[in-house]
Amino acid sequence: MRTIIWLLYAVVYFIRRYPKQRYYEKKKEAGTLSREERRNLHIDVQNWAGSMLKIAGVTYEVSGRENIPEGEAVLFTPNHQGNFDIMLLIHALGEISLVAKIELAKVPFVSNWMRLIDCVFLDRGNPREAIKTFGQAEAVIKNGKSVVIFPEGTRSKGGPVQEFKDGAFKIAQKSHAPIVPIVIDGSYKALEEHGIWIRPCHVKLKILPPINMEDLETEERKHIGALVQKEIEKHLM
């Protein structure tokens, strides 16, 4: 019953917010979206994420916020346990953008709002398009907004952390943004553990100290994915 209510709420929410969606889209296309409107747009998206978590019965706690550099756009690199990760990060981190899988670009309403907050969609099966997507994410960071990317590329669903791809970190290398790893612990219990049925759960988010590529040795830069993966795995044991 919780899953059905969650899905129905999502549909009704997006339909009711459609006029606001079109307002933001027209303003953004015209280049007239003010800073205050951009802030309100992100608040709207945060409120959506918060309401979806609440109906699902998903609660969370965050530690390590002091590790986020002040006044600086960063590349957040969390592990990826489940479908609720995006909602958790949007609600917990605020004014962010994401590098999301290309399949989400086809989801009505969801993709519209994601584009509004400057999310970009990654087709991992197309290397040329992936390079272009990473370039778009770099531009978002250079414009002052932090970006989230899941270096695993897919959900671990409660199993071991999968290999962190080095390519995901090129965004930080080219934009000179600090890398901020995030440990997501328990989000798979909301859905993946039960198939298609949503269950209440509590998730722990731990923000780890930032990593600057410039401070690393050459070999560490070459294997930055493995380095960040190990840091995250330490907190999941």
Buried (B, 14 or more C-beta within 10 A) or exposed (E): EEBEEBEEBBEEBBEEBEEEBEBBBEBBEEEEBEEEBBEBBBEBBBEBBBBBBEBBBBEBEBEBEEBBBEEEBBBBBBBBBBBBBBBBBBBBBEBBBBBBBBEBBEEEBBBBBBBBBBBBBBBBEEEEBBEEBBBBBBBBBEEEBBBBBBBBBEBBBEEEBBEBBBBBBBBBBBBEBBBBBBBBBBBBBBBBBEEEEBBEBBBBBBBBEBBEBEEBEEEEBEBBBEBBBEBBBEBBE
